[in-house]
Amino acid sequence: MGFAASQARYLILTARESDLELQGQFINQARMSLANVTGALFTISANLEPESPAAIAIQARIAAIQTLDKALEMNLRRVDTQRQAVQTEIEAVQKVIQKNIQDTFKTFG
């Protein structure tokens, strides 16, 4: 791969890595929102009779939110795995770029 192609690939990979980091931040923000809602629901349910219909409905809502959180956690793992793969590829492209630079200087030096 030539220097220009390597540099273009490096820029594309860097942009992809930034996109993946942003996705991870959005997922973490959504998980924090769910955690805040869950905390508020726990606080409300603590003031209710454990067997009341309202408490049972709140417990069902908490279970649904926890299911959503698990799905978001799986998405976050997927995004992190992709980001690690992109990071590995970036390192490989950087080595190719360094080799191209060294070869160029040896040719003209």
N, C-alpha and C positions, 0 to 999 in steps of 0.2 A: 504494500500500500504506500503510495507516495505521500509526501509531506502535506500537501493541500488536502488530500482525501482523509488523512489521519487527523488533521486539524478540524476538518468539517465533522468528522465522526466524534471527535472529542467534544465539540460544541453541542452536538445533538445529544450526546450522553449526559452532558452537564445539565442541559435543559430538562431532560427526562428525570434526572435525579432531583432537581428542584421541584418538578411537578409531583413526584412521589413524596417528597418531604412535606409539601403543602397538603396533599391528600392525608398524610399521617396526622398533620396538625388539625385538620378538619375533623377527622375521626376522633382524635383525643378530645377535642372541644365538645363533640356530640356526646361522648362518653361522660364527660364532666357534667354536662347538662342533665343527663339521665341520672347520674349519681345525686345531683342536687334534688331532683324531683323525687327520687327514691327516699332520700333523707327526710324530705318534707312529708312524704306519705307515712313514713315510720313514726314521725312525730305526731301526726294526726291520729294514727291508729293506736298510739300509746295512750291516748286520752279516751278511747272508746272501750266498750265492753268487748272482750275477745270473741264472743260468739254472736255479736250483733251483725245484722245484715250489712251495715256500713263497713264494719271491720273486715268482714269476709270479702266484700267488694274491693276494699283497699288492698288486701292481701293478694287478690287475683291480679290487680293492676300492678302491684310490685313484682309479681312473678312474670308478667308480660314484659315489663321494663327490663328485668334481668335477662330475659330471653333476647331482647333487642341488644342489650349490652354484650352478650356473648357473640352475637352475630357481628357486631362492630369490632370486637376483639379479634375475631377471625379475619375480618377485612384488614385490620391493622397489621396482623402477622403477615398476610399476603403482601401488603404494600411494603413492609420492612424487608421481606425476602426479595422482592423485586428491586428495592433500593440497594440491597447488598450486592445483588447480581450486577446491577449497573455500576456500582462502585468498583467492583472487581474488573469489569470491562474498561472502565475509565483508567484504572491503573495499567492495564495491558496496553491501551492506546497511548498512554503517556510514555511507556517504555519504547513503543514503536517510534513515537515522535523524537524521543531522545536519541535513538539509534539513527534515525534519518538525519538529525542535526550533526551528530558525530561523523557519519559517513560523508556528509556534505563538506564539512570542514576539512576532513582528511583529503578529499578530492581536490579542493581548492587551496589547501594549505601547504 
